[in-house]
Amino acid sequence: MQMLENDLAFLHASAPVLEEYLLSDVLYYPVTGERGHQLTGDTTRLTLGNLLLSLRRLQAASFPADQAAELQSLSGQIDGVKAQWRSRWGVKVQQEIPNRVMLWKNYLDEWGEAPKAKAGDYPYNVRLRVILELLLAEADNLLVKEKDLLRSLDMRLKGKSSQGEFIWDEDLAGGFPADRFWFLYLQF
């Protein structure tokens, strides 16, 4: 699957520069693919949200033993940097959440103007909401304003949708349970 190959290439590009990223003032840190892999989409920029999303998708998928070991090694490297720079990790999380909330709000505002026309791009753009879920689990501090806005956006989304099937590749569903990632199980 192309997305998972891209996620793995993104981890290879991001893990070696993660410490440098955490210590920088840049929120969207440019990375380039290694080993002949061209990065695409959001994975051309390292953020903790993109990193957590790629990790989550990869951990949800099934891989041959050699690739599973490779993923475990990269995950361990990332966990090591996170443990060493926990406070800087928290700073980046705190910076990214308001940014992602506004991107999600802007998407839903545009979507609300033409829901039928925008329904086709929901499976791609919902990654913003998934990233928010993953980042909020990492947040040490209460982000009351962002959480309140996100709750109102969730209510708006629920009002325009109904429960449906998992909208991403079915192989990933086990890593994104419906009780926590309900926004990946909608139909419009």
N, CA, C and O atoms as a DFTB+ gen file, in Angstrom:
752 C
 N C O
     1  1       0.847      -1.177       0.000
     2  2       0.000       0.000       0.000
     3  2       0.894       1.242       0.000
     4  3       1.803       1.369       0.820
     5  1       0.624       2.133      -0.914
     6  2       1.435       3.332      -1.131
     7  2       1.510       4.212       0.119
     8  3       2.586       4.702       0.460
     9  1       0.388       4.415       0.799
    10  2       0.376       5.282       1.975
    11  2       1.313       4.739       3.057
    12  3       2.051       5.504       3.677
    13  1       1.286       3.438       3.285
    14  2       2.137       2.860       4.329
    15  2       3.609       2.906       3.945
    16  3       4.469       3.112       4.801
    17  1       3.904       2.716       2.667
    18  2       5.284       2.854       2.210
    19  2       5.766       4.277       2.431
    20  3       6.906       4.498       2.839
    21  1       4.893       5.242       2.159
    22  2       5.234       6.645       2.378
    23  2       5.423       6.923       3.874
    24  3       6.341       7.644       4.264
    25  1       4.553       6.349       4.704
    26  2       4.691       6.529       6.157
    27  2       6.029       5.977       6.653
    28  3       6.693       6.599       7.481
    29  1       6.415       4.822       6.150
    30  2       7.685       4.219       6.556
    31  2       8.866       5.066       6.093
    32  3       9.819       5.265       6.846
    33  1       8.811       5.562       4.867
    34  2       9.864       6.450       4.361
    35  2       9.920       7.733       5.194
    36  3      10.999       8.266       5.452
    37  1       8.746       8.224       5.612
    38  2       8.681       9.425       6.451
    39  2       9.352       9.173       7.802
    40  3      10.087      10.031       8.292
    41  1       9.113       8.022       8.403
    42  2       9.763       7.704       9.682
    43  2      11.275       7.620       9.507
    44  3      12.026       8.099      10.357
    45  1      11.721       7.018       8.418
    46  2      13.165       6.944       8.148
    47  2      13.772       8.334       8.019
    48  3      14.892       8.569       8.472
    49  1      13.038       9.254       7.403
    50  2      13.530      10.619       7.228
    51  2      13.442      11.432       8.518
    52  3      14.270      12.311       8.756
    53  1      12.452      11.146       9.342
    54  2      12.173      11.961      10.522
    55  2      12.946      11.538      11.764
    56  3      13.409      12.393      12.518
    57  1      13.093      10.245      11.988
    58  2      13.734       9.768      13.214
    59  2      15.128      10.364      13.429
    60  3      15.439      10.765      14.550
    61  1      15.979      10.438      12.399
    62  2      17.320      10.979      12.630
    63  2      17.358      12.478      12.945
    64  3      18.321      12.958      13.543
    65  1      16.326      13.216      12.552
    66  2      16.316      14.674      12.786
    67  2      15.325      15.078      13.861
    68  3      15.104      16.270      14.074
    69  1      14.723      14.110      14.543
    70  2      13.691      14.428      15.530
    71  2      14.218      15.315      16.652
    72  3      13.557      16.282      17.031
    73  1      15.368      15.012      17.176
    74  2      15.935      15.844      18.249
    75  2      16.171      17.268      17.756
    76  3      15.832      18.232      18.442
    77  1      16.749      17.396      16.576
    78  2      16.991      18.717      15.982
    79  2      15.666      19.470      15.826
    80  3      15.588      20.666      16.108
    81  1      14.633      18.764      15.376
    82  2      13.307      19.367      15.222
    83  2      12.759      19.846      16.562
    84  3      12.263      20.968      16.666
    85  1      12.846      19.006      17.579
    86  2      12.306      19.377      18.894
    87  2      12.995      20.606      19.456
    88  3      12.365      21.406      20.148
    89  1      14.254      20.765      19.176
    90  2      15.022      21.897      19.703
    91  2      14.885      23.155      18.850
    92  3      15.336      24.229      19.248
    93  1      14.270      23.027      17.690
    94  2      14.096      24.179      16.796
    95  2      12.822      24.946      17.161
    96  3      12.004      24.493      17.961
    97  1      12.685      26.108      16.553
    98  2      11.471      26.911      16.722
    99  2      10.468      26.679      15.586
   100  3       9.406      27.301      15.554
   101  1      10.809      25.789      14.665
   102  2       9.990      25.533      13.483
   103  2       8.925      24.486      13.808
   104  3       9.230      23.436      14.374
   105  1       7.672      24.781      13.445
   106  2       6.602      23.816      13.679
   107  2       6.517      22.793      12.546
   108  3       6.362      21.600      12.806
   109  1       6.615      23.243      11.298
   110  2       6.574      22.362      10.131
   111  2       7.996      22.262       9.575
   112  3       8.453      23.136       8.839
   113  1       8.673      21.195       9.938
   114  2      10.093      21.017       9.656
   115  2      10.272      20.199       8.377
   116  3       9.805      19.062       8.317
   117  1      10.931      20.740       7.358
   118  2      11.066      19.988       6.098
   119  2      11.954      18.759       6.248
   120  3      13.013      18.816       6.873
   121  1      11.508      17.643       5.666
   122  2      12.297      16.411       5.631
   123  2      12.263      15.873       4.199
   124  3      11.328      16.126       3.438
   125  1      13.295      15.136       3.866
   126  2      13.347      14.530       2.539
   127  2      13.514      13.027       2.686
   128  3      14.123      12.542       3.639
   129  1      12.970      12.308       1.734
   130  2      13.011      10.855       1.770
   131  2      14.422      10.316       1.606
   132  3      15.260      10.909       0.927
   133  1      14.658       9.197       2.234
   134  2      15.941       8.512       2.134
   135  2      15.778       7.276       1.270
   136  3      14.664       6.886       0.918
   137  1      16.883       6.680       0.942
   138  2      16.904       5.386       0.258
   139  2      16.041       5.359      -1.009
   140  3      15.406       4.350      -1.317
   141  1      16.028       6.484      -1.739
   142  2      15.302       6.519      -2.998
   143  2      13.796       6.663      -2.871
   144  3      13.086       6.500      -3.864
   145  1      13.286       6.962      -1.688
   146  2      11.843       7.133      -1.495
   147  2      11.484       8.616      -1.543
   148  3      12.012       9.422      -0.778
   149  1      10.604       8.949      -2.429
   150  2      10.110      10.316      -2.532
   151  2       8.939      10.475      -1.568
   152  3       7.979       9.708      -1.636
   153  1       9.002      11.453      -0.679
   154  2       7.902      11.707       0.249
   155  2       6.826      12.524      -0.458
   156  3       7.123      13.339      -1.331
   157  1       5.574      12.295      -0.067
   158  2       4.463      13.010      -0.682
   159  2       3.519      13.539       0.388
   160  3       3.564      13.116       1.544
   161  1       2.665      14.469      -0.018
   162  2       1.632      14.996       0.871
   163  2       2.199      15.651       2.110
   164  3       3.210      16.350       2.058
   165  1       1.535      15.415       3.219
   166  2       1.931      16.027       4.489
   167  2       3.245      15.485       5.025
   168  3       3.845      16.092       5.911
   169  1       3.696      14.369       4.509
   170  2       4.908      13.771       5.061
   171  2       6.186      14.426       4.549
   172  3       7.281      13.917       4.790
   173  1       6.061      15.535       3.855
   174  2       7.257      16.292       3.497
   175  2       7.636      17.250       4.624
   176  3       8.680      17.901       4.571
   177  1       6.791      17.329       5.630
   178  2       7.025      18.207       6.783
   179  2       6.881      17.408       8.069
   180  3       5.858      16.769       8.313
   181  1       7.913      17.457       8.875
   182  2       7.882      16.791      10.177
   183  2       7.134      17.666      11.172
   184  3       7.507      18.812      11.422
   185  1       6.084      17.108      11.727
   186  2       5.418      17.652      12.914
   187  2       5.149      16.439      13.791
   188  3       5.167      15.307      13.309
   189  1       4.902      16.667      15.061
   190  2       4.600      15.533      15.928
   191  2       3.292      14.873      15.502
   192  3       3.149      13.654      15.598
   193  1       2.347      15.672      15.036
   194  2       1.083      15.109      14.564
   195  2       1.280      14.183      13.375
   196  3       0.725      13.085      13.347
   197  1       2.062      14.611      12.396
   198  2       2.342      13.757      11.246
   199  2       3.094      12.500      11.677
   200  3       2.837      11.408      11.170
   201  1       4.023      12.663      12.612
   202  2       4.801      11.532      13.108
   203  2       3.899      10.523      13.825
   204  3       3.989       9.320      13.580
   205  1       3.037      11.016      14.703
   206  2       2.138      10.139      15.450
   207  2       1.146       9.429      14.515
   208  3       0.832       8.255      14.713
   209  1       0.662      10.141      13.507
   210  2      -0.271       9.531      12.557
   211  2       0.418       8.424      11.756
   212  3      -0.133       7.334      11.597
   213  1       1.610       8.702      11.259
   214  2       2.338       7.677      10.501
   215  2       2.629       6.462      11.369
   216  3       2.446       5.326      10.930
   217  1       3.077       6.690      12.590
   218  2       3.340       5.579      13.508
   219  2       2.082       4.755      13.747
   220  3       2.119       3.526      13.701
   221  1       0.987       5.427      13.997
   222  2      -0.272       4.741      14.300
   223  2      -0.739       3.886      13.123
   224  3      -1.150       2.739      13.300
   225  1      -0.669       4.460      11.920
   226  2      -1.088       3.695      10.742
   227  2      -0.182       2.482      10.534
   228  3      -0.659       1.386      10.239
   229  1       1.113       2.685      10.687
   230  2       2.053       1.585      10.484
   231  2       1.874       0.496      11.536
   232  3       1.961      -0.692      11.225
   233  1       1.627       0.896      12.773
   234  2       1.444      -0.082      13.842
   235  2       0.128      -0.846      13.681
   236  3      -0.015      -1.954      14.198
   237  1      -0.825      -0.259      12.970
   238  2      -2.108      -0.924      12.736
   239  2      -2.026      -1.950      11.608
   240  3      -2.853      -2.858      11.526
   241  1      -1.032      -1.802      10.746
   242  2      -0.902      -2.672       9.570
   243  2      -0.104      -3.926       9.896
   244  3       0.576      -4.002      10.919
   245  1      -0.198      -4.894       9.018
   246  2       0.576      -6.127       9.144
   247  2       1.748      -6.069       8.173
   248  3       1.589      -5.690       7.013
   249  1       2.918      -6.446       8.658
   250  2       4.128      -6.422       7.843
   251  2       4.869      -7.740       7.971
   252  3       4.708      -8.461       8.956
   253  1       5.692      -8.055       6.958
   254  2       6.599      -9.195       7.103
   255  2       7.565      -8.929       8.262
   256  3       7.748      -7.783       8.673
   257  1       8.169      -9.977       8.777
   258  2       9.013      -9.881       9.974
   259  2      10.123      -8.838       9.849
   260  3      10.387      -8.110      10.806
   261  1      10.778      -8.749       8.689
   262  2      11.877      -7.797       8.556
   263  2      11.386      -6.361       8.616
   264  3      12.039      -5.515       9.228
   265  1      10.245      -6.065       7.992
   266  2       9.695      -4.713       8.055
   267  2       9.130      -4.411       9.439
   268  3       9.204      -3.274       9.904
   269  1       8.570      -5.413      10.095
   270  2       8.063      -5.217      11.462
   271  2       9.217      -4.878      12.397
   272  3       9.072      -4.025      13.272
   273  1      10.353      -5.531      12.225
   274  2      11.539      -5.236      13.044
   275  2      12.060      -3.835      12.752
   276  3      12.497      -3.126      13.659
   277  1      12.014      -3.444      11.496
   278  2      12.439      -2.104      11.090
   279  2      11.548      -1.048      11.741
   280  3      12.036      -0.041      12.255
   281  1      10.245      -1.288      11.714
   282  2       9.291      -0.366      12.336
   283  2       9.521      -0.293      13.841
   284  3       9.497       0.792      14.421
   285  1       9.743      -1.436      14.471
   286  2       9.989      -1.456      15.912
   287  2      11.257      -0.673      16.251
   288  3      11.289       0.041      17.254
   289  1      12.277      -0.793      15.449
   290  2      13.521      -0.061      15.666
   291  2      13.302       1.447      15.544
   292  3      13.773       2.216      16.381
   293  1      12.589       1.864      14.504
   294  2      12.296       3.295      14.325
   295  2      11.437       3.825      15.467
   296  3      11.677       4.918      15.979
   297  1      10.446       3.052      15.856
   298  2       9.578       3.447      16.959
   299  2      10.381       3.595      18.254
   300  3      10.158       4.534      19.018
   301  1      11.304       2.678      18.498
   302  2      12.159       2.761      19.681
   303  2      13.052       3.980      19.648
   304  3      13.266       4.626      20.673
   305  1      13.574       4.299      18.475
   306  2      14.412       5.488      18.325
   307  2      13.598       6.752      18.638
   308  3      14.073       7.650      19.333
   309  1      12.395       6.805      18.126
   310  2      11.519       7.961      18.373
   311  2      11.167       8.044      19.854
   312  3      11.203       9.129      20.434
   313  1      10.829       6.922      20.470
   314  2      10.515       6.908      21.905
   315  2      11.701       7.376      22.737
   316  3      11.516       8.070      23.737
   317  1      12.914       7.009      22.339
   318  2      14.108       7.434      23.056
   319  2      14.295       8.940      23.014
   320  3      14.607       9.559      24.031
   321  1      14.106       9.529      21.847
   322  2      14.217      10.989      21.717
   323  2      13.105      11.662      22.517
   324  3      13.335      12.672      23.183
   325  1      11.922      11.109      22.448
   326  2      10.790      11.673      23.200
   327  2      11.084      11.653      24.703
   328  3      10.825      12.638      25.395
   329  1      11.616      10.557      25.205
   330  2      11.934      10.459      26.637
   331  2      13.029      11.443      27.031
   332  3      12.975      12.043      28.105
   333  1      14.013      11.605      26.168
   334  2      15.119      12.503      26.474
   335  2      14.696      13.968      26.443
   336  3      15.204      14.774      27.222
   337  1      13.779      14.316      25.559
   338  2      13.364      15.701      25.360
   339  2      11.864      15.864      25.631
   340  3      11.155      16.512      24.862
   341  1      11.397      15.277      26.719
   342  2       9.963      15.290      27.048
   343  2       9.380      16.702      27.106
   344  3       8.283      16.935      26.599
   345  1      10.084      17.629      27.707
   346  2       9.533      18.987      27.824
   347  2       9.450      19.668      26.461
   348  3       8.483      20.379      26.186
   349  1      10.442      19.462      25.612
   350  2      10.407      20.043      24.265
   351  2       9.311      19.364      23.422
   352  3       8.668      20.011      22.596
   353  1       9.108      18.064      23.640
   354  2       8.018      17.352      22.977
   355  2       6.694      18.025      23.351
   356  3       5.856      18.290      22.490
   357  1       6.521      18.295      24.642
   358  2       5.305      18.944      25.116
   359  2       5.105      20.327      24.524
   360  3       3.977      20.713      24.217
   361  1       6.183      21.072      24.362
   362  2       6.096      22.403      23.749
   363  2       5.598      22.298      22.317
   364  3       4.735      23.069      21.897
   365  1       6.137      21.350      21.569
   366  2       5.714      21.177      20.171
   367  2       4.240      20.749      20.088
   368  3       3.507      21.205      19.212
   369  1       3.820      19.881      20.995
   370  2       2.415      19.470      21.036
   371  2       1.532      20.692      21.279
   372  3       0.520      20.882      20.605
   373  1       1.926      21.514      22.246
   374  2       1.151      22.711      22.584
   375  2       1.103      23.702      21.416
   376  3       0.119      24.424      21.257
   377  1       2.151      23.739      20.610
   378  2       2.171      24.630      19.445
   379  2       1.300      24.079      18.318
   380  3       0.618      24.833      17.625
   381  1       1.329      22.787      18.146
   382  2       0.650      22.198      16.986
   383  2      -0.861      22.107      17.160
   384  3      -1.597      22.263      16.186
   385  1      -1.333      21.862      18.356
   386  2      -2.777      21.666      18.554
   387  2      -3.595      22.868      18.077
   388  3      -4.528      22.670      17.300
   389  1      -3.299      24.100      18.495
   390  2      -4.115      25.227      17.995
   391  2      -4.070      25.357      16.475
   392  3      -5.071      25.694      15.841
   393  1      -2.902      25.087      15.898
   394  2      -2.754      25.153      14.450
   395  2      -3.649      24.122      13.773
   396  3      -4.352      24.448      12.816
   397  1      -3.633      22.890      14.254
   398  2      -4.445      21.824      13.654
   399  2      -5.939      22.057      13.877
   400  3      -6.748      21.743      13.004
   401  1      -6.309      22.597      15.021
   402  2      -7.727      22.906      15.271
   403  2      -8.219      23.921      14.238
   404  3      -9.317      23.780      13.699
   405  1      -7.407      24.940      13.964
   406  2      -7.825      25.948      12.991
   407  2      -7.900      25.368      11.572
   408  3      -8.807      25.713      10.815
   409  1      -6.967      24.502      11.210
   410  2      -7.025      23.857       9.896
   411  2      -8.287      22.997       9.770
   412  3      -8.945      23.003       8.730
   413  1      -8.621      22.259      10.834
   414  2      -9.820      21.414      10.836
   415  2     -11.076      22.280      10.761
   416  3     -12.014      21.961      10.031
   417  1     -11.088      23.369      11.513
   418  2     -12.228      24.287      11.482
   419  2     -12.404      24.873      10.080
   420  3     -13.520      24.924       9.563
   421  1     -11.304      25.312       9.467
   422  2     -11.384      25.869       8.115
   423  2     -11.924      24.847       7.124
   424  3     -12.738      25.182       6.262
   425  1     -11.474      23.606       7.244
   426  2     -11.984      22.561       6.356
   427  2     -13.484      22.373       6.567
   428  3     -14.243      22.331       5.598
   429  1     -13.920      22.259       7.820
   430  2     -15.342      22.048       8.084
   431  2     -16.181      23.253       7.658
   432  3     -17.319      23.085       7.221
   433  1     -15.634      24.469       7.780
   434  2     -16.347      25.655       7.299
   435  2     -16.567      25.566       5.786
   436  3     -17.669      25.815       5.296
   437  1     -15.510      25.210       5.054
   438  2     -15.627      25.058       3.603
   439  2     -16.554      23.896       3.252
   440  3     -17.357      23.981       2.322
   441  1     -16.429      22.833       3.998
   442  2     -17.250      21.650       3.770
   443  2     -18.728      21.966       3.997
   444  3     -19.593      21.485       3.266
   445  1     -19.009      22.779       5.020
   446  2     -20.388      23.144       5.336
   447  2     -21.065      23.940       4.240
   448  3     -22.288      23.898       4.101
   449  1     -20.271      24.673       3.454
   450  2     -20.820      25.471       2.361
   451  2     -21.246      24.595       1.183
   452  3     -22.181      24.939       0.459
   453  1     -20.567      23.471       0.991
   454  2     -20.882      22.577      -0.131
   455  2     -20.613      21.135       0.273
   456  3     -19.680      20.516      -0.240
   457  1     -21.424      20.583       1.194
   458  2     -21.121      19.255       1.729
   459  2     -21.062      18.148       0.673
   460  3     -20.207      17.267       0.760
   461  1     -21.931      18.176      -0.297
   462  2     -21.912      17.120      -1.322
   463  2     -20.627      17.193      -2.149
   464  3     -20.024      16.166      -2.460
   465  1     -20.221      18.392      -2.498
   466  2     -19.012      18.567      -3.304
   467  2     -17.755      18.207      -2.512
   468  3     -16.769      17.749      -3.091
   469  1     -17.782      18.409      -1.208
   470  2     -16.604      18.160      -0.371
   471  2     -16.575      16.763       0.244
   472  3     -15.557      16.370       0.814
   473  1     -17.649      16.018       0.144
   474  2     -17.701      14.694       0.787
   475  2     -16.596      13.771       0.289
   476  3     -16.103      12.938       1.049
   477  1     -16.204      13.902      -0.955
   478  2     -15.179      13.039      -1.521
   479  2     -13.795      13.268      -0.947
   480  3     -12.965      12.358      -0.952
   481  1     -13.533      14.467      -0.451
   482  2     -12.204      14.724       0.108
   483  2     -12.169      14.564       1.632
   484  3     -11.135      14.803       2.256
   485  1     -13.286      14.165       2.224
   486  2     -13.311      13.938       3.673
   487  2     -12.326      12.861       4.118
   488  3     -11.624      13.072       5.107
   489  1     -12.239      11.706       3.431
   490  2     -11.293      10.672       3.886
   491  2      -9.852      11.159       3.978
   492  3      -9.091      10.676       4.817
   493  1      -9.469      12.100       3.134
   494  2      -8.115      12.659       3.236
   495  2      -8.038      13.689       4.360
   496  3      -7.133      13.636       5.193
   497  1      -8.978      14.617       4.385
   498  2      -8.907      15.727       5.340
   499  2      -9.201      15.334       6.778
   500  3      -8.819      16.056       7.698
   501  1      -9.867      14.215       6.993
   502  2     -10.157      13.784       8.359
   503  2      -8.873      13.447       9.109
   504  3      -8.882      13.313      10.332
   505  1      -7.770      13.311       8.377
   506  2      -6.485      13.078       9.041
   507  2      -6.192      14.204      10.036
   508  3      -5.522      13.978      11.044
   509  1      -6.688      15.413       9.761
   510  2      -6.502      16.527      10.700
   511  2      -7.146      16.208      12.047
   512  3      -6.570      16.484      13.099
   513  1      -8.342      15.627      12.006
   514  2      -9.046      15.293      13.247
   515  2      -8.359      14.124      13.948
   516  3      -8.290      14.090      15.177
   517  1      -7.855      13.171      13.173
   518  2      -7.113      12.046      13.751
   519  2      -5.857      12.569      14.437
   520  3      -5.545      12.173      15.561
   521  1      -5.144      13.451      13.767
   522  2      -3.935      14.042      14.351
   523  2      -4.273      14.755      15.648
   524  3      -3.536      14.636      16.627
   525  1      -5.363      15.485      15.673
   526  2      -5.767      16.173      16.908
   527  2      -6.018      15.184      18.034
   528  3      -5.618      15.420      19.174
   529  1      -6.672      14.092      17.721
   530  2      -6.928      13.067      18.743
   531  2      -5.614      12.532      19.304
   532  3      -5.476      12.354      20.514
   533  1      -4.660      12.280      18.429
   534  2      -3.363      11.753      18.857
   535  2      -2.565      12.793      19.638
   536  3      -1.917      12.459      20.629
   537  1      -2.608      14.036      19.203
   538  2      -1.881      15.104      19.904
   539  2      -2.478      15.392      21.282
   540  3      -1.748      15.604      22.251
   541  1      -3.804      15.397      21.361
   542  2      -4.446      15.668      22.652
   543  2      -4.087      14.603      23.680
   544  3      -4.013      14.895      24.874
   545  1      -3.866      13.383      23.233
   546  2      -3.431      12.318      24.143
   547  2      -2.009      12.569      24.654
   548  3      -1.620      12.034      25.692
   549  1      -1.246      13.371      23.938
   550  2       0.137      13.694      24.314
   551  2       0.227      14.958      25.158
   552  3       1.260      15.212      25.778
   553  1      -0.843      15.759      25.191
   554  2      -0.811      17.070      25.833
   555  2      -0.819      16.945      27.349
   556  3      -1.638      16.231      27.926
   557  1       0.108      17.652      27.979
   558  2       0.175      17.678      29.436
   559  2      -0.771      18.730      30.016
   560  3      -1.388      18.519      31.060
   561  1      -0.871      19.842      29.335
   562  2      -1.671      20.955      29.836
   563  2      -3.072      20.928      29.259
   564  3      -3.313      20.396      28.175
   565  1      -3.977      21.507      30.000
   566  2      -5.344      21.640      29.502
   567  2      -5.381      22.727      28.444
   568  3      -4.881      23.830      28.666
   569  1      -5.948      22.434      27.336
   570  2      -6.116      23.385      26.243
   571  2      -7.610      23.675      26.133
   572  3      -8.267      23.238      25.188
   573  1      -8.138      24.412      27.100
   574  2      -9.578      24.602      27.240
   575  2     -10.190      25.220      25.990
   576  3     -11.202      24.731      25.487
   577  1      -9.592      26.275      25.495
   578  2     -10.144      26.965      24.329
   579  2     -10.187      26.029      23.120
   580  3     -11.203      25.959      22.429
   581  1      -9.098      25.314      22.863
   582  2      -9.038      24.414      21.720
   583  2      -9.985      23.233      21.891
   584  3     -10.634      22.814      20.933
   585  1     -10.067      22.693      23.105
   586  2     -10.970      21.572      23.351
   587  2     -12.427      21.990      23.188
   588  3     -13.233      21.229      22.651
   589  1     -12.770      23.186      23.642
   590  2     -14.134      23.690      23.477
   591  2     -14.481      23.860      22.000
   592  3     -15.564      23.471      21.564
   593  1     -13.561      24.441      21.235
   594  2     -13.793      24.622      19.812
   595  2     -13.908      23.262      19.124
   596  3     -14.773      23.069      18.270
   597  1     -13.054      22.336      19.488
   598  2     -13.095      21.007      18.886
   599  2     -14.413      20.300      19.209
   600  3     -14.977      19.625      18.347
   601  1     -14.907      20.446      20.435
   602  2     -16.206      19.858      20.798
   603  2     -17.324      20.422      19.927
   604  3     -18.190      19.678      19.468
   605  1     -17.307      21.736      19.698
   606  2     -18.363      22.334      18.872
   607  2     -18.231      21.886      17.415
   608  3     -19.237      21.683      16.735
   609  1     -17.007      21.731      16.940
   610  2     -16.802      21.231      15.580
   611  2     -17.270      19.780      15.463
   612  3     -17.851      19.392      14.449
   613  1     -17.016      18.984      16.497
   614  2     -17.478      17.593      16.503
   615  2     -18.999      17.524      16.466
   616  3     -19.570      16.693      15.759
   617  1     -19.646      18.384      17.215
   618  2     -21.119      18.412      17.226
   619  2     -21.643      18.759      15.829
   620  3     -22.605      18.162      15.345
   621  1     -21.008      19.709      15.211
   622  2     -21.396      20.112      13.862
   623  2     -21.227      18.950      12.882
   624  3     -22.098      18.704      12.048
   625  1     -20.121      18.249      12.983
   626  2     -19.861      17.107      12.105
   627  2     -20.875      15.997      12.338
   628  3     -21.380      15.407      11.383
   629  1     -21.175      15.710      13.593
   630  2     -22.154      14.665      13.909
   631  2     -23.531      15.016      13.365
   632  3     -24.289      14.136      12.957
   633  1     -23.853      16.311      13.360
   634  2     -25.153      16.755      12.852
   635  2     -25.308      16.595      11.353
   636  3     -26.430      16.594      10.844
   637  1     -24.205      16.459      10.638
   638  2     -24.249      16.351       9.179
   639  2     -23.882      14.953       8.681
   640  3     -23.678      14.752       7.484
   641  1     -23.799      14.003       9.589
   642  2     -23.346      12.665       9.194
   643  2     -24.107      11.609       9.981
   644  3     -24.879      11.913      10.890
   645  1     -23.868      10.380       9.608
   646  2     -24.390       9.255      10.376
   647  2     -23.298       8.192      10.454
   648  3     -22.313       8.235       9.718
   649  1     -23.494       7.247      11.353
   650  2     -22.501       6.199      11.540
   651  2     -22.392       5.359      10.266
   652  3     -23.391       5.044       9.620
   653  1     -21.164       5.009       9.926
   654  2     -20.945       4.223       8.722
   655  2     -19.769       3.279       8.887
   656  3     -19.355       2.964      10.003
   657  1     -19.245       2.837       7.769
   658  2     -18.098       1.936       7.739
   659  2     -16.808       2.741       7.897
   660  3     -16.794       3.956       7.698
   661  1     -15.738       2.058       8.254
   662  2     -14.422       2.668       8.358
   663  2     -14.036       3.234       6.992
   664  3     -14.112       2.522       5.991
   665  1     -13.626       4.497       6.934
   666  2     -13.438       5.161       5.639
   667  2     -12.032       5.023       5.062
   668  3     -11.819       5.332       3.889
   669  1     -11.082       4.571       5.853
   670  2      -9.735       4.319       5.339
   671  2      -9.624       2.849       4.979
   672  3     -10.599       2.104       5.080
   673  1      -8.456       2.439       4.567
   674  2      -8.211       1.043       4.217
   675  2      -8.588       0.150       5.399
   676  3      -8.147       0.379       6.525
   677  1      -9.397      -0.857       5.136
   678  2      -9.921      -1.732       6.187
   679  2      -8.814      -2.374       7.024
   680  3      -9.031      -2.677       8.197
   681  1      -7.645      -2.584       6.447
   682  2      -6.518      -3.180       7.181
   683  2      -6.076      -2.313       8.361
   684  3      -5.424      -2.812       9.279
   685  1      -6.421      -1.027       8.350
   686  2      -6.011      -0.113       9.413
   687  2      -7.045       0.025      10.526
   688  3      -6.761       0.620      11.565
   689  1      -8.223      -0.513      10.320
   690  2      -9.328      -0.308      11.259
   691  2      -8.983      -0.732      12.683
   692  3      -9.422      -0.083      13.632
   693  1      -8.213      -1.798      12.859
   694  2      -7.865      -2.260      14.197
   695  2      -7.058      -1.253      14.995
   696  3      -7.086      -1.280      16.225
   697  1      -6.348      -0.378      14.329
   698  2      -5.559       0.648      15.017
   699  2      -6.337       1.908      15.315
   700  3      -5.834       2.810      15.984
   701  1      -7.571       1.978      14.819
   702  2      -8.396       3.170      14.991
   703  2      -9.802       2.759      15.432
   704  3     -10.743       2.826      14.641
   705  1      -9.947       2.335      16.684
   706  2     -11.248       1.849      17.153
   707  2     -12.338       2.931      17.086
   708  3     -12.078       4.112      17.314
   709  1     -13.546       2.497      16.772
   710  2     -14.668       3.414      16.554
   711  2     -15.026       4.236      17.783
   712  3     -15.497       5.365      17.643
   713  1     -14.816       3.700      18.986
   714  2     -15.184       4.471      20.171
   715  2     -14.318       5.709      20.344
   716  3     -14.794       6.723      20.855
   717  1     -13.067       5.649      19.934
   718  2     -12.163       6.799      20.068
   719  2     -12.073       7.601      18.769
   720  3     -12.004       8.830      18.804
   721  1     -12.074       6.920      17.637
   722  2     -11.899       7.565      16.338
   723  2     -13.213       7.508      15.546
   724  3     -13.218       7.116      14.380
   725  1     -14.309       7.895      16.173
   726  2     -15.639       7.818      15.589
   727  2     -15.743       8.554      14.256
   728  3     -16.540       8.171      13.400
   729  1     -14.949       9.601      14.072
   730  2     -14.988      10.429      12.861
   731  2     -14.424       9.695      11.645
   732  3     -14.526      10.193      10.524
   733  1     -13.830       8.517      11.853
   734  2     -13.378       7.671      10.739
   735  2     -14.449       6.647      10.347
   736  3     -14.229       5.819       9.464
   737  1     -15.591       6.711      11.001
   738  2     -16.690       5.757      10.763
   739  2     -17.979       6.497      10.444
   740  3     -19.026       6.217      11.026
   741  1     -17.894       7.450       9.511
   742  2     -19.057       8.262       9.174
   743  2     -19.423       8.096       7.710
   744  3     -18.612       7.696       6.875
   745  1     -20.681       8.420       7.436
   746  2     -21.147       8.536       6.052
   747  2     -21.975       9.806       5.950
   748  3     -22.538      10.294       6.929
   749  1     -22.027      10.316       4.739
   750  2     -22.700      11.616       4.529
   751  2     -23.778      11.504       3.483
   752  3     -24.446      12.491       3.177
